[in-house]
């Protein structure tokens, strides 16, 4: 009995999609995650089938079979970020959690929610908004991304300035191990910290340690007023303003830095008159009660005036529209890198990107954490991109940071080190992989060091 037949015998025909029946969009998503995906015509570039379990028990059965027969598994949610990270090798089945999409418990009074990993982020936010609550992350591809995929790739966004990263949001987790058994950590109340380290391991592991099935998040109340301020000008003035804001006691929910041309594009048509000056723009968003937002934006305006920066406020519909545009900046099909470095090195990175902007390069940085992304929008015209990535990576590494290639054509990923890891923790990571996935069946080759 072949792989597909065994899975149909266990889960039923409806839960198994044969290789040739996988839709074109999902075929593309899967191929972008595979080492063999560079050949668009190779039938062998796809796994034998796509499996869609509807319950955690079914998910466990699939992994039990995978362990018994040595099948290599590519975990996925909706597939929007499946092409991020390293390339998987020798995959036998793709395993989607898209049908695990239910709300397990929403404790409104406790500000927590437990959901299955395949629930779409946009659907969750819409449900929470009915109770004036929200999950404080703003990931890429928010309309299609699942919460499991967001956690697996540690994709938090600009709101980490105020609320922290996904490791700060996640207070409980359940996942299916390589052998089909379910493991749990944490709980469903904010003060329960049992299993905290295990939740950290699962966040950003790209499905290499287990397949997420349930996630419990802390929530926050929606704020009454939101206002965004852009301070724009020269590199030195913006750098000095950032340093002053960090020391000022101001509490923006987002504090991003980008090049002025991109900021001008994001503000086009949102307010009148609109002006973005100089080389760089500092973007600060404040939320809360009206008096608090007013007081904080007045203080920021004084900072901008002292450093001779142009001040551009956006509020109401303009504020919401601006951040909607920010959420759409990351596009499928581009070359996208996640970067990190000492916050003090962020302005210099943007100055470096300014020299590449004419070649379709843009970036957005979270100025307090030193994290952010850089994107090349040249599509399939890859001439010179590898060299440009290495220049940006060198700047990051020289300033205590990193550059990871998230999405790119398979051929480009094959030509370079996707992770670029230079630390000394590979032995520790390998030991952890050995304990969680001794047969190396889960996302084989996708994580740091080919784990």
C-alpha positions as CSV (number, residue, x, y, z in Angstrom):
1,X,0.0,0.0,0.0
2,X,1.5,3.4,-1.0
3,X,1.6,6.6,1.0
4,X,-1.6,8.0,-0.4
5,X,-3.6,4.8,0.1
6,X,-2.5,4.4,3.7
7,X,-3.5,7.9,4.5
8,X,-6.9,7.5,2.8
9,X,-7.4,4.3,4.7
10,X,-6.8,6.1,8.0
11,X,-8.4,9.6,7.4
12,X,-10.8,9.1,4.5
13,X,-10.7,10.2,0.9
14,X,-11.7,13.8,1.7
15,X,-8.6,14.4,3.8
16,X,-6.1,13.5,1.2
17,X,-5.3,15.4,-2.0
18,X,-3.3,13.6,-4.6
19,X,-0.2,15.3,-6.0
20,X,-1.8,15.9,-9.4
21,X,-5.0,17.3,-7.9
22,X,-3.3,20.0,-5.8
23,X,-4.4,23.4,-7.1
24,X,-1.9,25.6,-9.0
25,X,-1.6,28.2,-6.2
26,X,-0.8,25.6,-3.5
27,X,1.5,23.8,-5.9
28,X,3.5,27.1,-6.2
29,X,3.5,27.6,-2.4
30,X,4.8,24.1,-1.8
31,X,7.5,24.2,-4.6
32,X,8.9,27.4,-3.1
33,X,9.6,25.5,0.1
34,X,11.4,22.6,-1.6
35,X,15.0,22.1,-2.7
36,X,13.7,20.4,-5.8
37,X,11.3,23.3,-6.6
38,X,13.6,25.1,-9.0
39,X,12.4,22.9,-11.9
40,X,8.8,24.1,-12.6
41,X,8.1,21.1,-14.8
42,X,9.4,18.4,-12.5
43,X,6.5,16.2,-11.2
44,X,8.8,15.0,-8.4
45,X,9.2,18.5,-7.1
46,X,5.8,18.0,-5.3
47,X,5.2,15.6,-2.3
48,X,3.1,12.5,-3.1
49,X,0.0,14.2,-1.6
50,X,-1.4,17.0,0.6
51,X,-3.0,15.9,3.8
52,X,-5.7,18.0,5.6
53,X,-6.6,16.5,9.0
54,X,-9.7,18.0,10.7
55,X,-8.9,17.2,14.3
56,X,-5.8,17.0,16.5
57,X,-6.4,13.3,16.8
58,X,-6.3,12.9,13.0
59,X,-3.1,15.0,13.0
60,X,-1.6,12.6,15.5
61,X,-2.5,9.7,13.4
62,X,-0.7,11.1,10.4
63,X,2.5,11.7,12.3
64,X,2.3,8.2,13.9
65,X,2.2,6.8,10.3
66,X,5.0,9.1,9.2
67,X,7.2,7.8,12.1
68,X,6.3,4.2,11.3
69,X,7.1,4.4,7.6
70,X,9.8,7.2,7.7
71,X,7.8,9.7,5.7
72,X,9.3,13.2,5.6
73,X,6.7,15.9,6.3
74,X,6.3,19.5,5.3
75,X,4.0,21.2,7.8
76,X,2.0,24.2,6.6
77,X,-1.1,26.3,7.4
78,X,-2.6,28.4,4.7
79,X,0.7,28.4,2.8
80,X,1.3,32.2,2.7
81,X,4.7,31.9,4.4
82,X,5.5,28.4,3.4
83,X,8.3,29.7,1.1
84,X,10.0,31.5,4.0
85,X,13.3,30.1,5.4
86,X,15.4,27.2,4.2
87,X,14.5,24.6,1.5
88,X,13.1,21.2,2.6
89,X,14.6,18.1,1.1
90,X,13.1,14.8,0.2
91,X,9.5,15.6,1.4
92,X,7.0,12.8,1.1
93,X,3.8,14.5,2.2
94,X,2.6,18.1,2.8
95,X,0.5,18.4,6.0
96,X,-1.8,21.3,6.3
97,X,-3.6,22.5,9.5
98,X,-6.0,24.6,7.5
99,X,-9.0,22.6,8.7
100,X,-8.0,22.9,12.3
101,X,-9.6,26.4,12.4
102,X,-11.9,26.5,15.4
103,X,-12.0,28.7,18.5
104,X,-11.5,26.5,21.5
105,X,-12.1,29.1,24.2
106,X,-12.4,32.9,24.4
107,X,-12.2,34.0,28.0
108,X,-13.3,37.6,27.4
109,X,-12.9,38.7,31.1
110,X,-9.4,37.1,31.3
111,X,-8.3,38.6,28.0
112,X,-7.2,35.2,26.6
113,X,-8.2,33.2,23.6
114,X,-7.4,29.6,22.6
115,X,-7.6,28.7,19.0
116,X,-6.6,25.9,16.7
117,X,-3.5,26.5,14.6
118,X,-5.2,26.6,11.3
119,X,-7.5,29.6,12.1
120,X,-6.9,32.6,9.9
121,X,-5.5,35.6,11.7
122,X,-8.0,37.9,10.0
123,X,-10.9,35.8,11.1
124,X,-9.6,35.7,14.7
125,X,-9.2,39.5,14.8
126,X,-12.7,40.0,13.4
127,X,-14.1,37.7,16.1
128,X,-12.1,39.5,18.9
129,X,-13.2,42.9,17.6
130,X,-16.8,42.0,18.5
131,X,-15.6,42.2,22.2
132,X,-13.4,45.2,21.6
133,X,-10.2,43.1,22.0
134,X,-7.3,42.2,19.6
135,X,-4.2,40.1,19.3
136,X,-1.4,42.6,19.3
137,X,0.6,41.4,16.2
138,X,0.5,42.7,12.7
139,X,2.0,40.0,10.5
140,X,2.7,39.8,6.7
141,X,-0.2,38.5,4.6
142,X,-2.6,39.1,7.4
143,X,-5.7,38.3,5.3
144,X,-4.6,34.7,4.6
145,X,-2.0,33.8,7.2
146,X,-3.0,31.3,9.9
147,X,-2.1,31.8,13.6
148,X,0.0,28.6,13.5
149,X,2.1,29.9,10.6
150,X,2.5,33.3,12.2
151,X,3.9,31.6,15.4
152,X,6.0,29.1,13.4
153,X,7.8,32.0,11.6
154,X,7.8,34.4,14.5
155,X,6.2,37.1,12.4
156,X,5.1,39.9,14.8
157,X,5.4,43.2,13.0
158,X,5.5,46.9,14.1
159,X,3.3,46.4,17.2
160,X,6.2,44.7,19.0
161,X,7.4,48.2,20.0
162,X,4.6,48.3,22.7
163,X,3.4,44.7,23.1
164,X,6.5,42.6,22.5
165,X,7.0,39.7,20.1
166,X,5.0,36.5,19.7
167,X,6.9,34.9,22.6
168,X,5.3,37.6,24.8
169,X,1.8,36.9,23.3
170,X,1.8,33.2,23.6
171,X,0.9,31.8,27.0
172,X,-0.1,28.2,26.0
173,X,0.6,25.8,23.3
174,X,-0.3,22.3,22.2
175,X,1.6,20.5,19.4
176,X,1.8,17.0,17.9
177,X,5.1,15.4,18.3
178,X,7.0,13.3,15.6
179,X,5.4,10.1,17.0
180,X,1.8,11.4,16.9
181,X,1.5,12.2,20.6
182,X,0.2,15.5,21.8
183,X,2.4,17.7,24.1
184,X,1.2,20.8,25.9
185,X,2.9,23.7,27.7
186,X,1.6,26.7,29.5
187,X,-2.0,27.2,30.2
188,X,-5.1,29.4,29.5
189,X,-4.4,32.2,32.1
190,X,-1.9,35.0,31.7
191,X,-0.1,34.2,35.0
192,X,0.5,30.6,34.2
193,X,4.2,30.4,33.1
194,X,4.7,26.6,33.2
195,X,6.4,25.4,30.0
196,X,7.5,28.9,29.0
197,X,10.8,27.6,27.5
198,X,9.0,25.0,25.4
199,X,6.7,27.7,23.9
200,X,9.8,29.8,23.1
201,X,11.3,26.8,21.2
202,X,8.1,26.3,19.1
203,X,8.0,30.0,18.2
204,X,10.0,30.6,15.1
205,X,11.0,26.9,14.7
206,X,9.4,26.6,11.2
207,X,7.7,23.4,12.0
208,X,11.0,21.6,12.6
209,X,10.2,20.5,16.2
210,X,6.5,19.6,16.1
211,X,3.2,20.6,14.4
212,X,1.3,23.2,16.3
213,X,-2.4,22.3,16.9
214,X,-3.6,24.8,19.6
215,X,-2.4,28.2,20.7
216,X,-3.4,30.4,23.6
217,X,-2.7,34.1,23.4
218,X,-3.0,37.0,25.8
219,X,-5.2,39.8,24.4
220,X,-5.5,43.5,24.7
221,X,-8.4,46.0,24.7
222,X,-8.9,48.1,21.5
223,X,-7.9,51.7,22.0
224,X,-10.3,54.7,21.6
225,X,-7.9,57.0,19.7
226,X,-5.1,56.3,17.3
227,X,-2.7,58.8,15.7
228,X,0.4,58.4,13.6
229,X,3.2,61.0,13.4
230,X,5.9,61.1,10.7
231,X,9.1,63.0,11.5
232,X,11.2,63.3,8.4
233,X,14.6,64.8,7.5
234,X,18.3,64.1,7.2
235,X,19.9,61.0,8.6
236,X,21.8,62.7,11.5
237,X,18.7,64.7,12.6
238,X,16.5,61.6,12.5
239,X,19.1,59.5,14.4
240,X,19.3,62.1,17.2
241,X,15.5,62.3,17.4
242,X,15.2,58.5,17.7
243,X,17.7,58.6,20.6
244,X,15.7,61.3,22.3
245,X,12.4,59.5,21.9
246,X,13.9,56.3,23.4
247,X,14.9,58.2,26.5
248,X,11.8,60.4,26.8
249,X,9.3,58.1,28.4
250,X,7.0,58.3,25.3
251,X,5.1,55.1,24.8
252,X,4.3,54.6,21.1
253,X,2.7,51.3,20.0
254,X,4.9,51.4,16.9
255,X,8.2,53.2,16.2
256,X,9.5,52.5,12.8
257,X,12.1,54.0,10.5
258,X,12.1,54.0,6.7
259,X,13.4,56.0,3.8
260,X,11.4,59.1,3.0
261,X,10.4,58.1,-0.6
262,X,8.6,55.0,0.8
263,X,7.0,57.0,3.6
264,X,5.8,59.5,0.9
265,X,4.3,56.7,-1.1
266,X,2.5,55.4,2.0
267,X,1.0,58.8,2.8
268,X,0.0,59.7,-0.7
269,X,-3.6,60.9,-0.8
270,X,-4.2,60.3,2.9
271,X,-4.1,63.9,4.2
272,X,-3.7,67.4,2.9
273,X,-1.2,68.9,2.6
274,X,1.2,65.9,2.8
275,X,5.0,66.4,2.9
276,X,7.8,64.0,3.7
277,X,11.2,65.7,3.7
278,X,14.8,64.6,3.6
279,X,16.3,61.1,3.5
280,X,14.5,59.3,6.3
281,X,11.2,59.2,8.1
282,X,10.5,58.2,11.7
283,X,7.0,56.8,12.1
284,X,5.5,56.8,15.6
285,X,2.0,55.6,16.3
286,X,0.2,56.5,19.6
287,X,-3.0,54.9,20.9
288,X,-5.1,55.3,24.0
289,X,-7.5,57.9,25.4
290,X,-7.7,61.2,23.6
291,X,-6.0,63.3,26.3
292,X,-3.0,60.8,26.5
293,X,-2.6,60.7,22.7
294,X,-2.7,64.5,22.5
295,X,-0.1,64.9,25.2
296,X,2.3,62.4,23.7
297,X,2.0,63.7,20.1
298,X,2.7,67.3,21.4
299,X,5.8,66.1,23.1
300,X,7.0,64.3,19.9
301,X,6.3,67.4,17.9
302,X,8.6,69.4,20.2
303,X,11.3,66.7,19.6
304,X,10.9,67.1,15.9
305,X,11.0,70.9,16.0
306,X,14.2,70.9,18.1
307,X,15.9,68.7,15.4
308,X,14.4,70.7,12.5
309,X,12.4,67.7,11.2
310,X,9.2,68.0,9.2
311,X,6.1,67.0,11.3
312,X,3.2,65.2,9.6
313,X,0.3,63.9,11.7
314,X,-2.2,61.3,10.5
315,X,-5.3,60.5,12.4
316,X,-8.7,58.9,12.0
317,X,-9.2,57.3,8.6
318,X,-5.7,58.4,7.5
319,X,-4.1,56.7,10.4
320,X,-5.9,53.4,9.7
321,X,-5.3,53.6,6.0
322,X,-1.6,54.3,6.5
323,X,-1.1,51.1,8.5
324,X,-3.2,49.1,6.2
325,X,-0.8,50.1,3.4
326,X,2.2,49.2,5.6
327,X,0.7,45.7,6.1
328,X,0.5,45.3,2.3
329,X,4.2,46.4,1.7
330,X,5.5,42.8,1.8
331,X,4.4,41.1,-1.4
332,X,4.5,37.5,-2.7
333,X,7.1,37.0,-5.3
334,X,9.7,39.5,-4.1
335,X,13.0,38.8,-2.5
336,X,12.4,39.4,1.2
337,X,14.9,39.3,4.0
338,X,14.5,39.6,7.8
339,X,17.2,41.6,9.4
340,X,18.3,42.5,12.9
341,X,21.1,44.5,14.4
342,X,22.0,46.9,17.2
343,X,19.3,49.7,17.1
344,X,22.0,52.3,16.8
345,X,23.0,50.8,13.4
346,X,19.5,51.1,11.9
347,X,19.9,54.6,10.4
348,X,23.2,53.5,8.7
349,X,21.4,50.5,7.3
350,X,18.8,52.7,5.7
351,X,21.4,55.0,4.3
352,X,22.9,51.8,2.7
353,X,19.5,50.9,1.3
354,X,19.1,54.4,-0.1
355,X,21.9,53.6,-2.5
356,X,20.0,50.4,-3.7
357,X,16.6,52.0,-3.8
358,X,16.8,52.8,-7.6
359,X,17.2,49.0,-8.0
360,X,13.9,48.3,-6.4
361,X,15.1,47.9,-2.8
362,X,13.1,49.1,0.2
363,X,13.1,48.4,3.9
364,X,11.2,49.1,7.2
365,X,12.9,48.8,10.5
366,X,11.5,48.7,14.1
367,X,13.9,51.3,15.5
368,X,13.9,50.2,19.2
369,X,14.4,46.5,18.6
370,X,16.7,46.8,15.6
371,X,14.6,44.2,13.7
372,X,12.9,44.7,10.4
373,X,12.8,43.7,6.8
374,X,14.4,44.5,3.4
375,X,12.7,43.7,0.2
376,X,13.8,43.6,-3.5
377,X,10.9,44.0,-5.9
378,X,12.7,42.9,-9.1
379,X,10.7,39.7,-9.5
380,X,12.6,37.2,-11.5
381,X,15.3,39.7,-12.6
382,X,17.8,38.5,-10.0
383,X,21.0,40.0,-11.5
384,X,23.0,41.4,-8.7
385,X,20.6,40.7,-5.9
386,X,22.8,38.0,-4.3
387,X,25.7,40.5,-4.1
388,X,23.4,43.2,-2.6
389,X,22.1,40.8,0.0
390,X,25.6,40.0,1.0
391,X,26.4,43.7,1.4
392,X,23.4,44.2,3.6
393,X,24.2,41.0,5.6
394,X,27.7,42.2,6.2
395,X,26.4,45.5,7.7
396,X,24.0,43.5,10.0
397,X,26.7,41.1,11.1
398,X,29.2,43.8,11.8
399,X,26.7,45.4,14.1
400,X,25.9,42.3,16.1
401,X,23.0,41.2,14.0
402,X,21.8,38.9,11.2
403,X,20.1,38.6,7.8
404,X,17.8,35.7,7.0
405,X,16.5,35.3,3.4
406,X,12.8,34.6,4.0
407,X,11.3,34.4,0.5
408,X,13.2,34.3,-2.8
409,X,13.2,32.1,-6.0
410,X,14.5,28.6,-5.2
411,X,17.5,29.1,-7.5
412,X,18.6,32.1,-5.5
413,X,18.2,30.3,-2.2
414,X,20.2,27.4,-3.6
415,X,23.0,29.8,-4.5
416,X,23.5,31.2,-1.0
417,X,23.3,30.6,2.7
418,X,19.7,31.4,3.6
419,X,20.2,31.7,7.3
420,X,23.8,33.1,7.4
421,X,24.2,31.9,11.0
422,X,27.6,32.6,12.6
423,X,26.9,31.8,16.2
424,X,28.1,28.9,18.3
425,X,24.7,27.3,19.2
426,X,24.4,24.8,16.2
427,X,25.4,21.9,18.5
428,X,22.7,22.8,21.0
429,X,20.1,23.3,18.2
430,X,21.1,19.9,16.7
431,X,20.7,18.2,20.1
432,X,17.2,19.8,20.5
433,X,16.2,18.6,17.1
434,X,17.4,15.1,17.9
435,X,15.2,15.0,21.0
436,X,12.1,16.4,19.4
437,X,12.5,14.8,15.9
438,X,15.0,12.0,16.1
439,X,14.2,10.7,12.6
440,X,14.5,14.2,11.0
441,X,11.0,13.9,9.5
442,X,9.7,17.4,10.2
443,X,10.6,20.3,7.8
444,X,13.8,18.5,6.9
445,X,16.5,21.0,6.0
446,X,14.4,24.2,6.5
447,X,15.9,25.4,9.7
448,X,19.3,26.9,10.7
449,X,22.2,24.7,9.7
450,X,20.0,22.4,7.6
451,X,18.2,21.0,10.6
